[in-house]
Amino acid sequence: MAKNNVYCFGNSFNGELPVKTEEDLVLVPQKIRLTHDRRKYSFVALASGKQHTLLLLKNVTLETTEVFSCGSNERHQLGRLGSWRKLEVIDSLSARNIVQISCGHFHSCALSEAGEVFSWGCNRYAQLGLGSSEPSELGKPTIIKKLATNVSPVIQVACGGNHNLALTKNGELWTFGDNSYGQCGIGSTERFVSSPTLVTSLQFTPIRTISAGGAHSAIVTFGNKLFMFGKNEFGQCSGQLTNSHKNYNLPTLQTSLSDHQIAYVSLGEEHSACITTQGGLFTFGAGGFGQCGHGKNTNEINPRQVFELMGSCIVQVSCGRCHTIVATETGKVLAFGLGASGQLGIGNTHSKAVPCVVSGKWVEINLKDLLPRSADRSLCAVDKKKPETNSDVSVEQSGNFEAFTQPIASNG
């Protein structure tokens, strides 16, 4: 693309990594191949599910945005017909001026500039927010009517495994989809929340950013506090030893981090990572593959700062299913956790329990975004333009993606 490049590595069995290779595993960062005229587009955002990828690009000539997709379309998660292995446009979204994209396991969401949310793909857990679990799959992006007509415009959307969070302009949090572990935060564990439902316990809490994991959710407030809810089997929601394995069906303050100012949080399948305003990285939850980065393959019930990174100022973090990627203020990229599909980008399929450097000219080209959101691959976007160095997290109305594009402790 004209100003930006996107690099990817990991599993591409279904064509979810559009690179020039016939190998299913991409072991080192490779530049994404765009079949369209690169001079016509600039990078905006990217998102990834278990077996599919979305890319949001701006048409610099027409001043509009277009959403591209690739990977498995078995559950209609590409939102279009055509090739699985090539990035192709989702035509039905071209006139909507999309500003944010997000992927669940097998479904996708897109947010328009007007604050409308579109969903498509698997609906077996009512995760499309259409008011019922039927149809079980939907191949065309469809507007979520309740969010379009009954609430303030949406400014952020986050897809978890089979559930979703939507933050509105007036500060309300709405959730829908699978709620088996209380991940919708509505005070119950009814199996399906088929229509967007207001999280009333947070109505007077000023929310800065939202995040969704496999079956747990989190919000960071403007006061730099972290609230979490949902599945807590491995301690991914709570550092309170007395409740270490209790699931939370209401947003609960993460008291173990009360002495720290939280700038940003990212959630994996069953682990969590957050960055403080001072650039420290804390991880907790499932650690069976070393995805918490503490040098051992054990679960972490209490949030714990990653010792190996204490001398670095962490500015970005993103959790995959069982791996984690971080970026430092100096432009270094490090990865840890499961590496069986090459998703750590270190040239082999070894798992690592401590942060390892991902080789690349990240300093020269300036890392813009990290996205190991999927089960077994990672994507990194880089921008040749020098980023700002602001001491605050800036989350614009275009969505949660902006929390990555701005420095979080120097950034989180």
C-alpha positions in Angstrom: 0.0 0.0 0.0 1.1 3.6 -0.5 2.2 4.4 3.0 1.7 1.2 5.0 2.6 -2.4 5.0 1.1 -5.4 6.9 3.2 -8.3 7.9 1.9 -11.7 9.0 3.1 -15.1 10.3 1.7 -18.4 11.5 -0.9 -20.8 10.1 -2.3 -20.1 6.7 -4.0 -23.4 5.9 -7.2 -21.7 4.9 -5.6 -18.8 3.1 -6.1 -16.5 6.1 -2.6 -15.1 5.5 -2.5 -13.7 2.0 1.2 -14.0 1.3 3.2 -15.3 -1.7 3.9 -18.8 -0.4 2.5 -22.3 -0.9 3.5 -23.3 2.6 0.8 -23.6 5.3 3.0 -22.3 8.0 4.6 -18.8 7.7 7.5 -18.9 10.2 8.8 -15.3 9.9 7.0 -12.0 9.1 6.0 -11.7 5.5 4.4 -8.8 3.8 0.7 -9.2 2.9 0.0 -9.4 -0.8 -2.8 -7.1 -2.0 -4.2 -8.1 -5.4 -5.5 -4.5 -6.0 -3.5 -1.4 -6.9 -1.5 -0.6 -3.8 -1.1 3.0 -4.8 -4.8 3.4 -4.4 -5.0 2.4 -0.7 -3.7 3.3 2.7 -4.0 1.1 5.7 -6.6 1.7 8.4 -7.1 -1.4 10.5 -7.0 -5.2 10.6 -8.8 -8.0 12.4 -8.5 -11.7 12.7 -10.7 -14.6 13.7 -9.8 -18.3 14.1 -9.6 -18.9 10.4 -10.3 -15.6 8.6 -8.8 -12.1 8.3 -10.3 -8.7 7.7 -8.4 -5.7 6.4 -9.8 -2.1 6.4 -8.3 0.1 3.8 -8.9 3.7 2.8 -9.3 4.6 -0.9 -7.1 7.7 -1.1 -8.6 8.8 -4.3 -12.3 8.6 -3.3 -11.7 9.3 0.4 -13.8 6.2 1.3 -13.0 2.9 3.1 -13.3 -0.6 1.9 -13.2 -3.9 3.8 -11.3 -6.9 2.4 -11.5 -10.4 3.7 -9.7 -13.8 3.2 -9.5 -17.2 4.8 -12.1 -19.8 5.6 -15.7 -19.0 4.5 -17.1 -22.2 6.0 -19.4 -20.2 8.4 -19.8 -17.3 5.9 -17.5 -15.2 8.0 -15.9 -13.5 4.9 -19.1 -11.7 4.2 -18.8 -12.4 0.5 -18.5 -15.1 -2.2 -15.4 -15.8 -4.1 -11.8 -16.9 -3.3 -10.8 -17.9 0.2 -7.1 -17.3 -0.4 -7.2 -13.8 -1.9 -8.0 -10.6 -0.2 -11.3 -9.5 -1.9 -13.6 -6.6 -1.2 -16.9 -7.0 0.7 -18.9 -5.0 -1.7 -22.0 -4.6 0.5 -19.9 -2.5 3.0 -18.3 -0.2 0.4 -20.9 2.5 0.7 -21.0 2.5 4.5 -17.7 4.2 5.3 -16.5 1.6 7.8 -14.2 2.9 10.5 -13.6 -0.2 12.6 -13.6 -4.0 12.1 -13.5 -6.9 14.6 -13.6 -10.7 14.4 -14.8 -13.5 16.7 -14.0 -17.1 16.2 -16.3 -17.5 13.2 -18.2 -14.2 12.9 -17.3 -10.6 12.1 -18.5 -7.1 12.9 -17.9 -3.7 11.2 -18.6 -0.2 12.6 -19.6 2.6 10.3 -18.8 6.3 10.7 -22.5 6.9 11.4 -22.3 4.6 14.4 -24.0 1.6 12.8 -22.8 -2.0 13.5 -23.0 -4.7 10.9 -22.5 -8.4 11.7 -22.2 -11.6 9.6 -20.9 -15.2 9.8 -21.8 -17.8 12.4 -24.9 -17.1 14.5 -25.2 -20.4 16.5 -24.7 -18.5 19.8 -26.8 -15.5 18.7 -23.6 -13.5 18.4 -24.9 -11.6 15.4 -27.3 -9.7 17.6 -30.3 -10.1 15.3 -32.8 -11.0 18.0 -32.6 -14.7 17.7 -30.3 -17.6 16.9 -31.8 -18.0 13.5 -30.5 -18.2 10.9 -27.5 -20.2 12.2 -25.2 -18.4 9.6 -25.5 -15.2 7.6 -23.3 -14.6 4.6 -24.0 -10.9 4.1 -23.2 -8.0 6.5 -26.5 -7.0 8.2 -27.2 -4.0 10.3 -28.0 -4.7 14.0 -31.2 -2.8 14.2 -31.4 -2.5 18.0 -28.1 -0.7 18.1 -29.1 1.5 15.1 -32.5 2.6 16.4 -32.6 2.3 20.2 -29.2 3.6 21.4 -26.7 6.4 20.9 -24.3 5.9 18.0 -21.7 3.1 18.6 -18.1 4.3 18.8 -16.3 1.0 19.6 -17.1 -2.7 19.0 -15.2 -5.7 20.2 -15.8 -9.4 19.2 -15.0 -12.2 21.6 -15.1 -15.8 20.7 -18.9 -16.0 20.4 -20.0 -12.7 22.1 -19.6 -9.0 21.5 -19.3 -5.7 23.2 -20.4 -2.3 21.8 -19.7 1.1 23.4 -21.9 4.0 22.6 -21.1 7.7 22.3 -23.0 8.4 25.5 -20.9 5.9 27.4 -23.3 2.9 27.5 -22.0 -0.7 27.1 -24.2 -3.1 25.2 -23.4 -6.9 24.9 -24.9 -9.9 23.1 -24.1 -13.4 22.1 -22.9 -16.4 24.1 -23.3 -15.8 27.9 -22.6 -19.2 29.3 -19.9 -17.8 31.6 -21.5 -14.4 32.2 -19.2 -12.8 29.6 -22.1 -10.4 28.6 -22.0 -8.9 32.1 -25.7 -8.6 32.6 -26.0 -10.4 35.9 -27.1 -13.8 34.7 -25.7 -16.8 32.8 -28.6 -17.3 30.4 -27.1 -19.2 27.5 -27.8 -16.8 24.7 -28.3 -13.0 24.7 -29.8 -12.7 21.2 -30.3 -9.0 21.2 -28.0 -6.2 22.4 -28.6 -5.7 26.1 -27.5 -2.8 28.3 -24.9 -3.5 31.0 -26.7 -1.5 33.7 -24.1 -1.9 36.4 -21.7 0.3 34.3 -24.2 3.1 33.4 -22.4 5.6 35.5 -18.8 4.4 34.8 -16.9 6.4 32.2 -15.5 3.8 29.8 -12.4 4.5 27.8 -11.9 1.2 25.9 -13.4 -2.3 25.7 -12.0 -5.8 25.0 -13.3 -9.3 24.5 -11.6 -12.7 24.8 -12.6 -16.2 24.3 -15.3 -16.2 27.0 -14.4 -13.2 29.1 -14.6 -9.4 28.7 -13.0 -6.3 30.1 -13.3 -2.5 30.1 -10.8 0.2 31.1 -12.2 3.4 32.6 -11.1 7.0 32.1 -9.9 6.7 35.7 -7.5 3.9 34.6 -9.3 1.2 36.4 -9.9 -2.3 35.0 -13.2 -4.1 35.3 -13.5 -7.8 34.1 -16.3 -10.3 33.7 -17.0 -13.8 32.3 -15.1 -17.1 32.5 -12.5 -17.2 35.3 -11.4 -20.9 35.3 -7.8 -20.0 35.0 -7.8 -16.7 36.9 -8.2 -14.6 33.7 -10.7 -12.3 35.3 -9.6 -12.1 38.9 -6.5 -12.0 41.2 -8.7 -12.4 44.3 -7.5 -15.8 45.7 -10.8 -16.4 47.5 -12.7 -16.2 44.3 -9.9 -17.4 42.0 -12.1 -19.8 40.0 -15.5 -18.1 40.2 -17.0 -16.9 37.0 -18.2 -13.3 37.0 -21.6 -12.4 35.5 -21.2 -8.7 36.4 -18.3 -6.4 35.7 -16.0 -6.6 38.7 -13.1 -4.2 39.6 -9.7 -5.9 39.3 -8.6 -5.0 42.9 -5.2 -6.7 42.5 -4.2 -3.9 40.2 -5.7 -1.1 42.2 -2.2 0.3 42.9 -1.6 0.7 39.2 -3.0 3.0 36.5 -4.2 0.7 33.7 -4.0 2.2 30.2 -5.0 -0.8 28.0 -6.1 -4.4 28.2 -6.0 -7.2 25.7 -7.7 -10.6 26.1 -6.8 -14.0 24.7 -8.8 -17.2 24.7 -8.1 -17.8 28.5 -5.5 -15.3 29.5 -5.3 -11.5 29.9 -2.6 -8.8 29.5 -2.7 -5.1 30.5 -0.3 -2.2 30.2 0.1 0.5 32.9 0.5 4.2 32.2 4.1 3.7 33.2 4.7 1.1 30.5 4.6 -2.0 32.7 3.1 -5.3 31.4 1.0 -7.5 33.7 -0.4 -10.9 32.6 -2.7 -13.4 34.2 -4.8 -16.4 33.5 -4.0 -19.6 31.5 -0.3 -20.2 31.1 0.0 -23.7 29.9 1.9 -22.7 26.8 3.9 -19.9 28.4 1.5 -17.2 27.1 1.9 -15.2 30.3 5.6 -14.8 29.7 6.8 -15.7 33.2 9.3 -18.4 32.2 7.0 -21.4 33.1 4.0 -23.1 31.8 1.7 -22.6 34.7 -1.5 -20.6 35.3 -1.3 -17.2 36.9 -4.2 -16.4 39.2 -2.8 -13.1 40.3 -1.8 -10.4 37.8 2.0 -10.5 37.6 4.4 -8.1 35.9 6.5 -9.8 33.2 10.0 -9.7 34.8 11.8 -10.0 31.5 10.2 -6.8 30.2 10.7 -4.7 33.4 13.5 -2.7 31.8 11.4 -1.8 28.8 8.5 0.6 28.3 5.7 -1.5 26.7 3.5 0.6 24.3 1.4 -2.1 22.7 0.1 -5.6 23.6 -2.2 -8.1 21.9 -3.2 -11.6 23.0 -3.8 -14.5 20.6 -5.5 -17.7 21.7 -2.4 -19.0 23.5 0.3 -16.5 22.6 1.1 -12.8 23.2 2.9 -10.1 21.3 4.2 -6.8 22.6 6.0 -3.8 21.3 8.4 -1.6 23.2 8.8 2.2 23.0 12.1 1.7 21.2 10.4 -0.3 18.4 11.3 -3.8 19.5 8.6 -6.6 18.9 8.6 -9.6 21.3 6.4 -12.7 21.4 5.8 -15.6 23.8 3.5 -18.5 24.3 2.4 -21.3 21.9 4.5 -21.4 18.7 3.4 -24.7 17.1 2.1 -23.0 13.9 4.9 -20.4 13.7 2.7 -17.7 15.2 5.6 -16.3 17.3 7.3 -15.3 14.1 10.8 -16.4 15.3 11.5 -18.8 12.4 10.5 -22.1 14.0 7.5 -23.8 15.7 8.9 -23.8 19.2 6.8 -22.4 22.1 8.4 -19.8 24.4 7.6 -19.1 28.0 9.7 -15.8 28.0 9.5 -12.9 25.5 11.6 -13.5 22.4 12.5 -10.9 19.8 10.6 -11.0 16.5 13.1 -10.0 13.9 12.2 -7.1 11.5 13.0 -3.5 10.7 10.3 -2.4 13.2 12.3 0.6 14.4 12.9 2.0 10.9 9.3 1.6 9.8 7.5 2.2 13.1 5.1 -0.5 14.3 1.5 0.7 14.2 -0.6 -2.2 15.3 -0.3 -5.7 16.7 -2.9 -8.4 16.2 -2.3 -12.0 17.3 -6.1 -12.2 17.9 -6.5 -15.6 16.2 -5.7 -19.1 17.4 -2.4 -19.6 15.6 -1.2 -16.6 13.6 -0.3 -13.0 14.0 -0.4 -9.8 12.0 1.7 -6.7 12.4 0.9 -3.4 10.7 3.7 -0.9 10.3 3.6 2.8 9.3 6.5 4.7 7.9 5.1 7.9 9.4 6.6 8.8 12.8 3.9 8.3 15.5 3.1 10.8 18.1 4.5 10.5 21.6 1.6 11.3 23.9 1.4 10.2 27.5 -2.3 9.3 27.3 -4.2 6.6 25.5 -6.3 8.2 22.7 -9.4 6.2 21.8 -11.2 8.0 19.0 -14.7 7.5 17.9 -13.5 5.4 15.1 -13.1 2.6 17.6 -10.9 0.5 19.8 -8.3 0.2 17.1 -7.2 3.7 17.9 -5.9 2.5 21.3 -3.2 0.7 19.3 -2.3 3.5 16.9 -1.4 5.9 19.7 1.4 5.3 22.2 0.0 4.0 25.4 2.6 4.6 28.1 5.0 7.1 26.8 1.8 4.1 26.3 -1.0 0.5 26.6 
